[in-house]
Amino acid sequence: MLFGNRRSDAELSLEFQNISDDDAALILEHYERVVPSDDWVSFTNTTGAEGASAALRPYLKENGDSGLRWRYADAPQISSVFRGRSTVQVTFVGQLDAA
């Protein structure tokens, strides 16, 4: 969807494959902390943007070129790979914020 020359309601899906259950728990803890406060999700090089190319990284940050700010679209989905390892899928929606 576009508002003027800006995108809105963009969707970003991330999958963290074969990570430790401790790291999977960190994702769940973040979700539980951010969603009740209706807070935005920030992506930095250590919180989700690390695997993105230099060209893509500015679009993941709220102060980047896109003007989008990100929220969780749904709760993280976790699949057990084997004991102590999991795959986590997380989906975010990008929205324009006038604040």
C-alpha positions in Angstrom: 0.0 0.0 0.0 1.3 3.5 -0.7 0.6 6.8 1.0 1.9 9.4 -1.4 5.3 8.2 -2.3 5.8 6.1 0.8 5.1 2.4 1.3 3.0 1.1 4.2 1.9 -2.2 5.5 5.0 -3.9 4.1 5.7 -7.4 5.4 9.0 -8.6 6.6 9.5 -12.3 7.4 12.6 -13.6 9.2 13.6 -17.1 9.8 16.3 -18.1 12.3 17.3 -21.7 11.5 18.8 -24.2 13.9 19.4 -21.7 16.7 19.9 -22.6 20.4 16.8 -22.8 22.5 18.3 -20.0 24.6 18.3 -17.7 21.6 14.8 -18.8 20.7 13.7 -17.9 24.2 15.3 -14.4 23.7 13.0 -13.8 20.7 10.0 -14.9 22.7 11.0 -12.6 25.6 11.4 -9.7 23.2 7.9 -10.3 21.7 6.4 -10.5 25.2 8.1 -7.2 26.2 7.4 -5.2 23.1 3.8 -6.2 22.2 1.9 -5.3 25.4 3.5 -1.8 25.4 2.6 -1.4 21.7 6.2 -0.5 21.0 8.1 -0.5 17.7 10.7 -3.1 16.9 14.2 -1.8 16.2 16.6 -3.6 13.9 20.3 -3.1 14.4 23.3 -5.1 13.2 23.0 -7.3 16.3 19.1 -7.5 16.4 18.0 -8.8 13.1 19.7 -6.7 10.5 23.1 -8.5 10.7 22.4 -10.9 7.8 21.0 -8.2 5.5 23.1 -6.6 2.8 24.3 -3.0 3.1 21.7 -2.1 0.4 18.8 -3.6 2.4 19.8 -2.6 5.9 18.5 1.1 5.7 15.0 -0.2 4.9 15.0 -2.2 8.2 15.8 0.7 10.4 13.1 3.2 11.3 15.5 6.1 10.5 16.3 4.6 7.2 15.2 5.4 3.6 11.8 3.8 3.8 10.2 5.8 6.6 8.7 2.5 7.9 8.5 1.5 11.5 8.1 -2.2 12.3 5.7 -4.1 14.6 5.2 -7.8 15.2 2.5 -9.0 12.8 2.0 -12.3 14.8 3.6 -14.2 17.6 6.9 -15.9 16.7 6.5 -19.5 15.5 8.9 -22.0 16.9 9.7 -25.5 15.5 12.0 -27.9 17.4 14.8 -29.1 15.2 16.3 -31.5 17.8 17.0 -31.3 21.5 18.3 -27.8 22.4 17.9 -26.4 18.8 15.0 -24.6 17.2 13.9 -22.7 14.1 12.0 -19.5 14.7 9.9 -17.7 12.2 8.9 -14.1 12.8 6.8 -11.7 10.7 6.7 -8.0 11.0 4.5 -5.3 9.4 6.0 -1.9 8.4 3.9 1.1 9.1 4.3 4.8 8.6 4.5 6.8 11.9 3.8 10.5 12.0 5.4 10.8 15.5 
